[in-house]
Amino acid sequence: MVHSHRKLIFNVCVGFYCTAIILPKICICSRFSMPSSDQFNQDPGAFPEATNGEPFPWHELRLPNTVIPLHYDLFVHPNLTSLDFVASEKIEVLVRDATQFIILHSKDHEIMNATLHSEEDLRYRKPGRQLDVLSYPAHEQIALLVPEKLMADLKYYVAIDFQGKLADGFEGFYKSTYRTLGGEIRTIAVTDFEPTEARMAFPCFDEPLFKANFSIKIRRESRHIALSNMPKVKTIELEGDLLEDHFETTVKMSTYLVAYIVCDFKSVSGTTSSGVKVSIYASPDKWSQTHYALEASLKLLDFYESYFDIYYPLPKLDLVAIPDFGAGAMENWGLITYKETSLLFDPKTSSAFDKLWVTRVIAHELAHQWFGNLVTMEWWNDIWLNEGFAKYMELISVNATYPALQFDNYFLEVCFEVIKRDSLNSSHPISNQAKTPTEIQEMFDTISYNKGACILNMFKDFLSEEKFRKGIIHYLKKFSYGNAKNDDLWNSMSNGCLEGDFTSGGFCYSDSKRTRSTLTFQGEDVEVKEMMATWTLQKGIALVVVEREGRALRLRQERFLSGVFKEDPGWRVLQERYLWHIPLTYTTSSSNVIHRHILKSKTDVLDLPEDTSWVKFNVNSNGYYIVHYEGQGWDQLIQQLNQNHTLLRPKDRTSLIHDAFQLVSAGRLTLDKALDLTRYLQHETSSLALLKGLRYLELFYHTMDRRNISDVTENLKHYLLRYFKPVIDTQSWSDEGSVWDSMLRSTLLKLACDLNHAPCIQKATDLFSQWMESSGKLNIPTDVLKIVYSVGAQTTSGWNYLLEQYELSMSGAEKNKILYALSTSKHQEKLMKLIELGMEGKIIKTQDLASLLHAIARSPKGQKLAWNFVRENWTHILKKFGLGSFDVRIIISGTTSHFSSKDELQEVKLFFDSLKAQGLHLDIFQTVLETISKNIKWLEKNLPTLRTWLLART
């Protein structure tokens, strides 16, 4: 799964009841000791109460492993007029231990009938035995009580008739609507099950370990089509203009990957080199925007089959643009669903960055067809095995198939983004316990996605691309159609090696000692599992402190904590028991050679072979750690940047800027030193490094503006316009150049207009006027479209016209740009109107409310408005999205995490306390409070320095 803007147990079977049955690739492990039927009969009072007042025979959140599913026959008939559905299923199960009940997940269904057949019943056509059904909504479970004990090692068939409403949100089996060019509102029915919402569509064993095969039948009206994971095998005509589509039986897979859609969409199709039919579906008026997605999907699927040395196992792959979708996309096997802006590309309104986004999301979801679908994590604590790998494979696949997009540059931001979160004490390990559905939902965060990808990239750099690839192929082949955990990955990655089998980097790898999870690095054995446990089983990020004394490099590792200074009373306690095995890389002024060393202790000393004027660690920023240069280290690097910055690689220049400002937030480097480092940027030719420096300076400007610190705001504005004027003036209002040229152009021109730079405002105003005069038909260059709209939105007539165009537009990319522009208005009544439209969900879809509130909260005029709205309408927001949803987390952090005063901190804390008193708690609460505290501390320490530094340069 990808999010739109997009927890440990080292061996989950150790210390738990675990057993395997004699069936290929099935291992069912549970964290819990298993209460038996006998225990229930002896002491029913120890169990919870079902909705009818009877004892419910199961008290754990996790299902028992006494009964496991083998095959589901599922029939579904949605009614897109009454917005409900009727359904039935027959589940073939294997009983592992004798029992008098079967526990399933089920949520918001009305169970009409439940019966049980044995194999003998079916053989002799005996009637099924009626089952009593108990419901326990607190755990989203039902119990099927059987009249006689089910016998171990026998198969049974459970038949259930049920019905339900199409859900209002974005989970389970839900309704979605879209508007045609003619203004008609049409409804479709779509599923989205990850992580725990398959139970909203049909009663099932809704845990990733319970893999099974699925045979699906969908009944529909003739004006619609039905799609599911597998190809359609036949269609039966029924009375009343109804059709029933039967789909091929799926491969063995987890419930969260099941998918079906009833819609009236159109498609474009192609075939991969191995014969897989790939189709892109969209609403009829958006069919013309599907062609780039088809091109990218065909290219990427071919790449993955070659890279993984495993063919995509299904005969077809559909990618569908859904009008209402909570995440960025969902990797359902054979039927991937996307938010429209994550799949559709309109050359007239989609920018270079939009193309990069669409390519990334397609690459991410296609990678899941192997990582997640073919091999699935045992439990959600290891969701990073799905999401971290898919995020990492974006880097590998997009670089290989679309090198012009230069995605390896963007990957730096993937890691920089997660460092902000991971450097707070409220972070969590990549692999972390999660039990409740809310806790599981919270696992889908930047730690699982971005940090997972970044440590995989670091490990690949340590191991080499070739050896890393061999390891993941081994992992995928060994656990195909099964489940895996942390240990399984590292065991697949590591083998012993012969003395002569060294690579030029000092590593070796061979299959000669499969029982040992070791690699040999420069003559020393490295325990891979032990090494990677330091990155997956403990939270946080390492700080490597480097001090050079002649040719000696003295190294020290600490835990890096943003907003916590070394002199703070709690700093030492927060450092205790943290130690990483860090694969260091470094280069010097004397040589381009990349040196390597594994830092496994708190301190170490390295000897340089020759004198050097500077040393730079974390070459190309492939490592997931921050570096601080004590003594003269930073001064030497700043001097080199000013003299000849090209002696350092572009990614190294970018990481120096990043690390310097991160160290300021931890009180390890003074702000004036970090600002001095950016002075060389007037000579920088790398868009990557320029963008990094600009974003920090822009962040400071907006922080001062929101706090109304007018003198610093004005001085920073004048400094930015004067210092970056040469590079601003060279930007064309066009779509020329590479994707990074486009991103730099967009950033610089947006900043210039935000700062009221007269030439920028005039050019944007002229283009907007021409666009309005053409009735919206003028093609403005896509890289500057958002800037032009934002300037145009500052007048009442412009704002109103943009809102009209928003409603009419058939391009999701354009609608995003218009909505951002509308949110920049300085009139609170206009901002409030946007929020009301987002809550209503007709003109502005509910799926866009979180990003809208986030955008409004970032402006001085909108920050209090958005925050007050969230507090006053919390109950309504919760009903729309659900407590642990990504949207709720974005709304909370987006409207509060920019606060930087003690009064605001207290206000937010009181609100969170009131929610906790109601039993509502999210990990994001603590993250937000830490972030605000960090902002307060940053201003207290650095505002005088920033003021002085700017005055010296005006």
C-alpha positions, 0 to 999 in steps of 0.5 A, a space after each residue: 500500500 502507498 499513502 498519499 503524501 505515503 511495530 518487537 519480536 525477533 522470532 514470533 514463534 519463540 515462547 509461543 505455541 507454534 505448530 505446523 500441519 502436514 500441508 505444504 507451506 502452512 505454518 500457523 503460529 499464535 502468540 497465545 496459549 489456546 483455550 480449548 472447547 473444554 476450558 470454555 465448557 468448564 468455565 464459561 464465565 471467564 469468557 466475554 459476553 456475546 451480543 445476545 448475553 451468552 458467553 462468547 467462547 474466545 477472548 483473544 484478539 488473534 484467532 485460534 489456530 484450531 481451524 484453518 481455511 483452505 478455500 472460499 467460494 464467495 458470491 456477492 451481489 451489490 445493489 448500487 441503487 439501494 447501496 447494500 449487498 447480499 452475499 453467501 460463502 462456503 468456506 472449506 476448512 481443516 480442523 487441526 484440533 477437535 473443537 465445538 466452535 469456529 471463530 471468524 472475523 465479521 464486522 457490520 454483517 447481518 448473518 442470515 443463515 449458517 450451516 456446516 457440512 462434513 465431507 461425508 455430508 457432501 458425498 451422500 448429499 445430506 443436509 447441513 447442520 444448522 449453526 448457532 452464531 454468536 457475535 462479539 463486536 469488540 473483537 470484530 469476531 463471530 463464533 459458529 457453535 456446532 452441535 457435535 465436536 468437529 474432529 481433528 484432521 478432517 475437512 468441513 464446509 461452512 456455508 454462511 448467508 449474509 447481507 450488509 450496507 456498502 460502507 460510507 468510508 474507504 474501507 471494506 466493501 464501499 461505495 464511490 461516486 464520480 461526476 461525468 462531463 455532463 454532470 451526472 453522478 454515478 456510483 460504483 462499488 469497490 473493496 479495500 481490505 488492508 489491513 483488517 477490513 476484509 471482515 467488513 465484506 465477508 466473514 473470514 479468517 482475517 489474518 495474514 497467516 490464514 492463506 487460502 484460495 478464493 473462487 469469486 462470483 459477482 452479480 451485476 446489472 448489464 450496464 456495469 462490469 465486474 472485476 476481481 483478482 483473477 480473469 473472468 471465466 464465464 458470464 451467466 445471464 439471469 432474469 431482470 437484466 442481471 448478469 453473474 460473472 464467475 472468476 478463476 480460482 486465485 492462488 493461495 493468498 491472504 484475505 487482505 489481498 482479495 478484491 472486487 469492483 462493480 463499475 462502468 469503467 473503460 480500459 486500455 490494455 497491453 501484454 508483457 513479454 511473458 504474456 501477462 495482459 495488463 489493463 488500466 481502468 478509469 471512468 469513461 471521461 478519464 480514459 485518455 489519461 490511462 496511457 502513461 500508466 499502461 506504458 509504465 506498468 508493462 515496462 516495470 512488470 517486465 523488469 520485476 520478472 527479470 530482476 526477481 527471476 520469478 514470473 508474475 504468477 497470474 494471467 492478468 493484472 488490472 490497475 484501476 483508478 478509484 474516484 474515492 480512495 483513502 490511500 495512494 494505492 492498494 496492491 490487491 493481487 491481480 487487481 491493484 486499486 489507485 487514487 486517481 492522482 496516483 495512476 492517471 496522467 494528463 499531459 496538459 495538467 500533470 507536471 514532471 513531479 506528477 509523472 514521477 509520483 505516478 511512476 513511483 506508485 505503480 512501481 511500489 504496487 507492482 513490487 508488492 506482487 512479490 513482496 507482500 503477495 507472493 511472500 507475506 509477513 507472518 503478522 503486522 508487526 513486520 509490515 515493513 517486510 512488505 512496505 519497506 521492500 516495496 518502497 526500496 524497489 521503487 528505487 531499483 525499478 524506476 532507476 532501471 526503467 526510467 533513468 531520466 527521472 533520476 529517482 535515486 536523487 529523490 530517494 535521499 528525501 525518502 530517508 531525510 523525511 523519516 529521520 525527522 520522525 525517527 530522531 524523536 523519542 516517540 519513534 518506534 522500532 521498524 518491527 514492533 508489536 501491534 495487536 488491535 486494528 488501530 495499532 495495526 493501522 498505525 504501523 503503516 507509517 513513515 518508519 515502516 515504509 521509509 526507514 525500512 527502505 533506507 536500511 535495505 538500501 544501506 544493507 545493499 550498499 554494504 553487501 553489493 547490488 549483486 549479492 543483495 539481489 541473490 539474497 532476496 531472490 532466495 528469500 522470495 523463492 523459499 517462502 513463495 505462497 507462504 509467510 515470513 518474518 524478520 529472521 527469515 529475511 536475514 537468513 536468506 541474505 547471509 551465507 559464509 564465504 571462502 577466503 578467495 571470494 572477496 569483492 573489491 569492497 572487501 566483502 564476500 558471499 558464498 553458499 558454502 556455509 548455509 547454516 551460518 548467518 555470517 558474511 565476511 567483511 575484510 577478513 572478519 565475520 559479520 553476523 548479519 542477523 545481529 547486525 540488522 537487529 540493531 536497525 530493526 529491533 530498536 528505535 531511533 537513528 545513530 549519530 556518528 561523531 568524528 574527530 580527526 587528530 592528524 591521521 587518526 580518526 576518533 569515532 564515537 556513536 550516540 543516539 541522535 535526538 532532535 530537540 534534546 540537547 546534551 546538557 539536558 538532564 534527560 539526555 544521558 538516560 535516553 542514550 542508555 542501551 543504544 548501540 548500532 552496528 554501523 556500516 560506515 563509508 568515508 572518503 577524503 580530500 586525498 582520494 576518490 576511494 570509498 573506505 569502509 568500516 563497521 562500527 560495532 562499539 561505542 568508540 573506535 579509532 581509524 588510521 588514515 593512510 595519508 594526510 588529508 585536509 578533510 574527511 567526509 563520512 556516509 558517501 552518497 548518503 547511502 547510510 542511515 545515520 547522521 555525522 557530526 565533525 568535531 574540532 575543525 571538521 565542519 570548518 574544513 568542509 565549509 572551506 572546501 565547498 567555498 573553494 571548489 564544491 565539485 570535489 564533493 559528490 552532489 549527494 554528499 553536498 546535499 547530505 552535508 546541508 541536511 546533517 548540519 541543520 539536523 545537528 542544529 536541532 539537537 544543539 550540536 552545531 550552531 545555526 550560524 555555522 549551518 547557515 555559513 555552509 549554505 553560502 556556497 549555494 550561489 555557485 551550486 549547479 546541482 538541483 538536488 543540493 540547491 533544493 535542500 538548502 532552499 527548503 531549510 531557508 524557506 522553512 525558517 521564513 514560514 516559521 517566522 511569518 506564522 509567529 509574526 516575528 516581522 523583523 526577521 521575516 522581512 530580513 530573511 525575505 530580502 536575503 533570499 531574494 537578493 542571494 538567490 536572485 541570479 538563479 531565480 532570474 534564470 528560470 523560464 516559465 516553461 516545462 523545459 529540462 529534466 525532472 530536477 530542473 522542473 522541480 527546482 523551477 517550481 520551487 524557486 518561482 513559488 518561493 519568489 511569488 510567496 515573497 511578493 517578488 514583483 517580476 514573479 507576481 506580474 508574470 503569474 498574474 498575466 498568465 492567470 488573466 490569459 487563462 481566465 480570458 480563454 475560459 480555462 482553455 489556455 495551456 499553461 506550462 504544468 511546472 508553473 501551473 500551481 504558482 499561477 493558480 496561487 497568485 490568481 487565487 488572491 483576488 475574489 474573482 480569481 478565487 471564485 473562478 478557480 472554485 468553478 474550474 475545480 468542480 468542472 475539471 476532469 484532471 485529478 492533477 489539476 484539481 490538486 493544484 487548484 485546491 492548493 491555490 484556493 487554500 492560500 487565500 488570506 480571507 478566512 471566510 473563503 478558507 472556511 468555505 473550503 473546509 465545509 465543502 470538504 466535510 460535505 464531500 460533494 464538490 471537494 471529496 472527503 478523501 482530500 479533506 486531510 491534505 486541505 486542512 494541512 495546507 490551510 494550517 500552514 498559512 498564518 491566516 489559516 493555522 488557528 482556523 484549521 486547528 479550531 475546526 479540528 477540535 470543534 468537529 472531532 466527532 464528525 471527523 472520526 466518523 468519516 475516517 476512523 481513529 487509526 486511519 492515515 487521514 486522521 493522523 495527517 489531520 492531527 499532525 498537519 494542523 498542530 506540528 508547526 506550532 511553536 509557542 508554549 500556549 499552543 503546546 498547552 492547548 494541544 496537550 489539553 485536547 489530547 488529554 480529553 481524548 485519552 479520557 474518552 479511551 481514544 489514544 494514538 501514538 501520533 499524540 506524543 509525536 506531535 507534543 515532542 515536535 511542538 516542544 522541539 519547535 519551541 526549543 529551536 526558537 528559544 536557542 536560535 532566534 537571536 542567532 538568526 536575527 544577528 546573522 541576517 543583520 550582518 548580511 543586510 
